[in-house]
Amino acid sequence: MKLITIVLGIVILSAPGLADDDQRVISGHVVDQNGNAVEGVDVTTFWNANGITRAETEQVKEKPIDEGHWIREGEMEPWGTPPIKTDGEGKFSLTVHEDDFKIMVQDAERRRGGVGMINPDDPDEPIEIVLQPLVKVHGQLRVSELSATPEWTGTIVCLPTQESFPVGRDRVAFCGSARCRFVFMLPPGDYVLGAYNEPTDENGEQRVETVRDVVFHVPVNQTDVDLGVVLLEGTQTWSELVDELKARGEWKELSQRFGEPAPEWHADDVGGAAEGVQTHDYRGKWLVVYFWGPSCVPCLKSGLPSLLEFSEKHADHRDQFQIIAVCLDRHGSMRSISDIDQMLKPIIQNVWGGRSPDFPILLDNTSETIKRFGLDSLGHLVLIDPDGNLRKGDLNTLEERLQEISE
């Protein structure tokens, strides 16, 4: 059942069992508008707006969630990191994933709530959250390119991107619906809304999502915010692209290409290198090609930084290898290298320790590079040997080759 798959995907992201170095502790206290401590307030990182408890989602493998839940929009339940309640002094201490930088709290009656964010300069500093009356935020979802009404839609509310936490987990609430609608109870503040639905055409091939994220504000002293109709527009997922290329006989997996001459990438814009640079321009050197995208958190957190570290570590062998980072952005959120530079600024400062890429970055807004290299996802690292052939391996493989050259 596809609906359950989506639900599980959201829950798994917040599942317990993390290693110590993947954790952080968010502590603080909750008070009312008069500054009095409030006991029994639910504290967690992510909320469900369908009245589905965390216990129900954890049992879903044995017994699917009743589809009747999807008409209970607006019933808020703590759903992220195993929730806790504030003690008699209104205090809390919640162990979360290292990428979590915020929490949302709501009282037992779901009448008051608040959002708190850690201090980026002092993450261990306790935070104070003042409860404010919750506001009903609602709207309808419509599909502009499908005549049929979707059987199910999912809506996610996030916080606006925070420069201090550019790859942090910014989602605060989720609402599924069998009626193409969403209802949330949210504290006053600024938010971003995104939505999607399951395929409804007879072949089950089309998936739709919001044209762009909807930014909205929940004011103080207001009980209702109607976002009206949010239009969904068709878009092709990565897996659908691969399936289409396979059906046309135009797909060959990357793993099946090792030993073959490396294909050329497609570049709409190039930074840090001469325009038009291609794989064959680096014959005689080992070439490391990393395929990433602005939506790929692992790429931004570890993939690209590992390239920086490798380049710095092997500075004495720069004449033996070259690194190229190819940004694949099929949906065009990045239209030029200057857009990428702007997007990377807070990441360079807050994630990469101030280090900027010392290798060229290329941008492909099409699907051509995906097709030519046989890429089934972002985050692939490809080695091309000095003869211009694709080789199986990673940075460790290249390091071994560089050591052989030095000896």
N, C-alpha and C positions, 0 to 999 in steps of 0.2 A: 504494500500500500504506500503510495508516494508521499502522502501527507505525513505519515509516521516517519519516513526517512528524513524529511525536512526537520521535524521536531527533534529527532534524535541528534541530527547534525548540530543544532543549536545547543542542546544540552551537553553534548560531548565536549564542546569548547570550554565548558566551565566545570568539567568533572574533577573530582578530587584525585589524590594519588600523585601529585606533582613532586618532583625532586626539590630539595631545599633550595637549590640555586635557581629554581623556576618560580619561587614564591616571593611575595612581599606581605607585610602585615599593615593593614590600614586600621588605625585606632582613633578614637575620639569620643565625643558625647553628643547627645541629642537633647535639645531644649525646646520649649514652646516659645511663643512670641514675647512672653514676659520674662524669659530667661530661666524658667524652672525646668529641672531635669524631667524627662519623660521616660517612664519604664515600659517595657514590653513592645517597643517599636521594632518592626522587622527590618533587618539590615542585610543587604546582599548587593551583588553587582549587576543583576539583570532580572527583569520582571516579565512574567507572562500575563497577558490581558485577556485570558479565556477561562480563568478559574481552574486551570489545570495545575495540580500540585506537582512538586518535584518527585514525590513518591510515585505518582501515577506515571510520569514519564519514564522512571527507572524500571517500571513493570511492563513497559510497552512491548518488549520482545515476547512475553508470554501472552499478553492480552492487549490488542490494539486499543488505543484511546477511542472512546465512543465518539462518533462523528457529531453527536449532539453538542459536544464542547464547542464546536466551531460556530455556534449561534449564541454563545455566552460572552460576546465581546464586551470588554470594559470591566470584567471581574479580575482584579489584580491579585497575582500570587507570586511570591518570591521564587525565582527560578534559576538563578545563577549559582555562584559559589555557595555551598551549603549555608543557608541563611542562619543568622543568630538573632537574638533579641537583646535589646538594651537592658542593663541591670537596673537596680533600684536607684542608682545615681545617674541613669541615662547614658552610661558608658558602654562602649563596645570595643572589641578587638577582633578583626576578621582577617583570616589568612586567605590571600587571593593569588592569582597568577601574577607574575612580575609585570605583565603588560597592562594589568588593570590599574587605573589611576583614579577611578571614581567609584562611588557607591550611590545607590538610591535607597532611601528609607521611607517607609509608610507605616502609620499607626495601625492597630488591629482593626479599627473600624473603616479603614481606607478613606478617611476624611482629610487627613493631613499628611504631608510628606515633604521631602527635601532631597537635594542632590549635593554631595560633597566631593571635592577633589583634593588630592594631596598637594602639598607644597613642593614644586619641582626642586627648589633649593634645599629643602629639608624634608625628604619623603617620610621620615619617621616622626615628624611633628604631628601631634594629635589634631584632628580637624573638628570643628564645631558645625553642627547642622541645626538650623532653626526651622522647625516645622511650620509650614504654611498651608492654607486650605488647598486641597487638590482641585484641579480644573479638568472638566470633561473635554477631551480633544477628540473630534470625530470627523468622519468624511466618507465619501463613496469612491470606489475604484471603477473605472470604465476602461474598456479596451478599444483603442481607436481602429485597429486593423482586423478585429475578429467580430463576426456577426453574432457568434454564440456567446452566451454569458459564461465566464469561467466558473467551474464547479467549486473552486477554492482559491483564495488569495491569501497572501501573507504580507504583513506590513511591519516594518522595523523602525523604531525611533532611536536615533543616535544623538550624542552631543556634537556640536560643531567641532571641527578639527582643532586640536590644541597644539600650538607650536612646540610647547615643552614636551608633549607626548605624541609626536607625529605618527607613530605606528602603534599607539596604544589601543586597547579595546574600548571603543567609544559607544557601543550599543547599550541602551538602557531598558528597552521593552520591545516585546513582540506580540502581535495580534493576528491570529488566523481567522478566516471567516468563510462560511459557506454562502454568504449573502453579499459578497463584494463590498464589504464595508470595514471600517476599523473604528474602534473606540478605546481610548486610553484615559486613565486618570493620572495626571501628571502635575508635579509641582510647578510653579512659575519659573520661567527661564527660557533659554534659546535652545532649539532642537533642529534636527534634520530628519526628514522622513523619506524612506524608500519602500518600494513595494514590488511584488512579483506575483505570478500565478502559475498554476500547472497547465500543461497543454490541453487544449480543448478541441483542436481540429481532429478529423477522423483518423489521421495517421499518427496523432500524438507527437508531431514533430516541432510544433511551434511553442516557444516559451516567450513570455513577454515580461518586461520590467519597466519601471518608471523611466520616462525620457531622461530626466535628471533628478537629482535629489531635491526635495522640497524643503526649503528653509522656513521655519516658522517660529513665532514668539508666543509664549504663554504669559499673559500679563498678570500682575497682582490684582486682587480684588475683582476678579472676573470668574464666573462659574462655568462658562461654556465657550469653547473655541471651535467653530465650524470651518474646516478646511475645504469644504465644498467637494467638487469632483476632481480627483487626481487621475489623469489619463495615463494609461499604460501603452507602450508602443513595442511592436515586435522587434526582436533582436535575435541573432543567431549565437548560440552558445558555442564554446570551443569544441565540445564533444559532437555537436551537430555538424560543425564544419568538417571535422574528421570523418564522420559518417558519410557526409555528402561527397567528399573527395574519394573515399573508398568505393562508393557506389559508382563513381565515374572512372574508377581505375586509375586515379591520380595520386594515390597515397602509398608511401613506403616509410615504414617506421625508421626512426633514427638508428635503432639497434641493428637494422638490416643494411645499413649503409657503410659500416666500418670497413676500411680498406679501399673505399671508392674515392675518387676525386671529390673534394669538397665543393658543394654548390656555391653559388653567389647569393648573398643576401640582397634584399630590397631595402633601400634607404630613402626615406622622404626628407630627412635632414641629418646632418652630421656635425658633431661637435668635437673639438680637440684633434682634428685630423683634416687632411686635404679632402675637399669635396669629391665624392665618387670613389673613395677607397673601397677596395674589394679584396676577397680572400687571396686572389693570385698576386696581389701587391706585396704579400709577405712571404713569398717563396724564399727558402733559405733559413727561415726562422720557424720556431714552434709558435703556433697561434692558438690562443685561448679565447674562445667565443662564449660569452655568457648571455643567455636569453632571459630577460626579466621584464617586469611590467609594474606600473605604478600601483596596481592593486595587490601585488604579491608581497605580503608582509615578510615571509621568510627571506625573500630576495633582498629586501631592504635592511633587514636585521642582521642577516648572516652571510648571504650570498655575495653581495657587492663588497661588504667589509672584508671578507676573506680574500677577495682579489686585491684589495688595497694592501693588506698585510703581506700577501705573497709578493706583490710588486716591490714593496719596501725591503722585504727580507732578501730578495734576490736582485737588488739594484746593480750589483757587480756583473750580472748576466743579462742586462737589458738588451744587449746586442744579439742574444740568442732566442728571445721570445718577445711576443707582443700580446697584450690583452685588449680585447674589444668587447664592449658591453652593448648589446642590441636590445633596445626597449621596444617591446611588441605591444602596441596599443590599438587594437582593432576597432575600438569604439570611439577613438579620437578625442579623449580627454586631454591628451598632450598633442598639440599641433605643430610644435617646433622644439628645437633644442632649448630655446630660451624658456619655454614652458617647463621643460624638465629641470632646468637649472633652478627655476623658481620653486618648483615642488621639492627639490632636494635640499634647499637651504636649511630648513629647520631640522631635517634628518642629519645633515652634515654636522650641525651644531650640537644636537641633542642625542644622536644615536652613534655617530661615527667619530665622536671626540674631536670635531673640528677638521678632520681630514677630508680633503676633496679628491675626487678621482684623478689619477695621473695617467689615465688611459682614455682613448676616444670612446664616445657614446654615440650610437646611431639610433635613429628613430624610424620604425616601420609602422605606418598607420593602416596597412593592408594585411592580407593573409598570405602574401607571397612567401615571406621568409619561413613561416610555419609550414607551408606546403613543401618548399624546396628542401628543408632540413628534416621533415618528418617529425615535427615537435608536437607531442600530445598534451603539453602543459608548459607553464612558465617554470623557470628555475633550472633549466638544463644548462650544463657546462659541456662544451664540445672542444676536443683537442684536434688540431690540424697539424700534421707533421711538416717538416721543412720541404717535403716533396709535394705538399698540397693535398694530402689524403687524410680522410677522417680516421681518427684512431680512438679506440676504446680507452678510457682512462679519466683521471681527474687531476687535481693540482699535485697530489702525491706522485702520480705517474710522471708529470712534467719535472718535478723536483728531482726524481731519480735520474731522468735524462740529463738534466743540467749538471748533476754531480758527475755523471759519466763523462760529460764533455770536459769538465774541469780536471778530471784525472787523466 
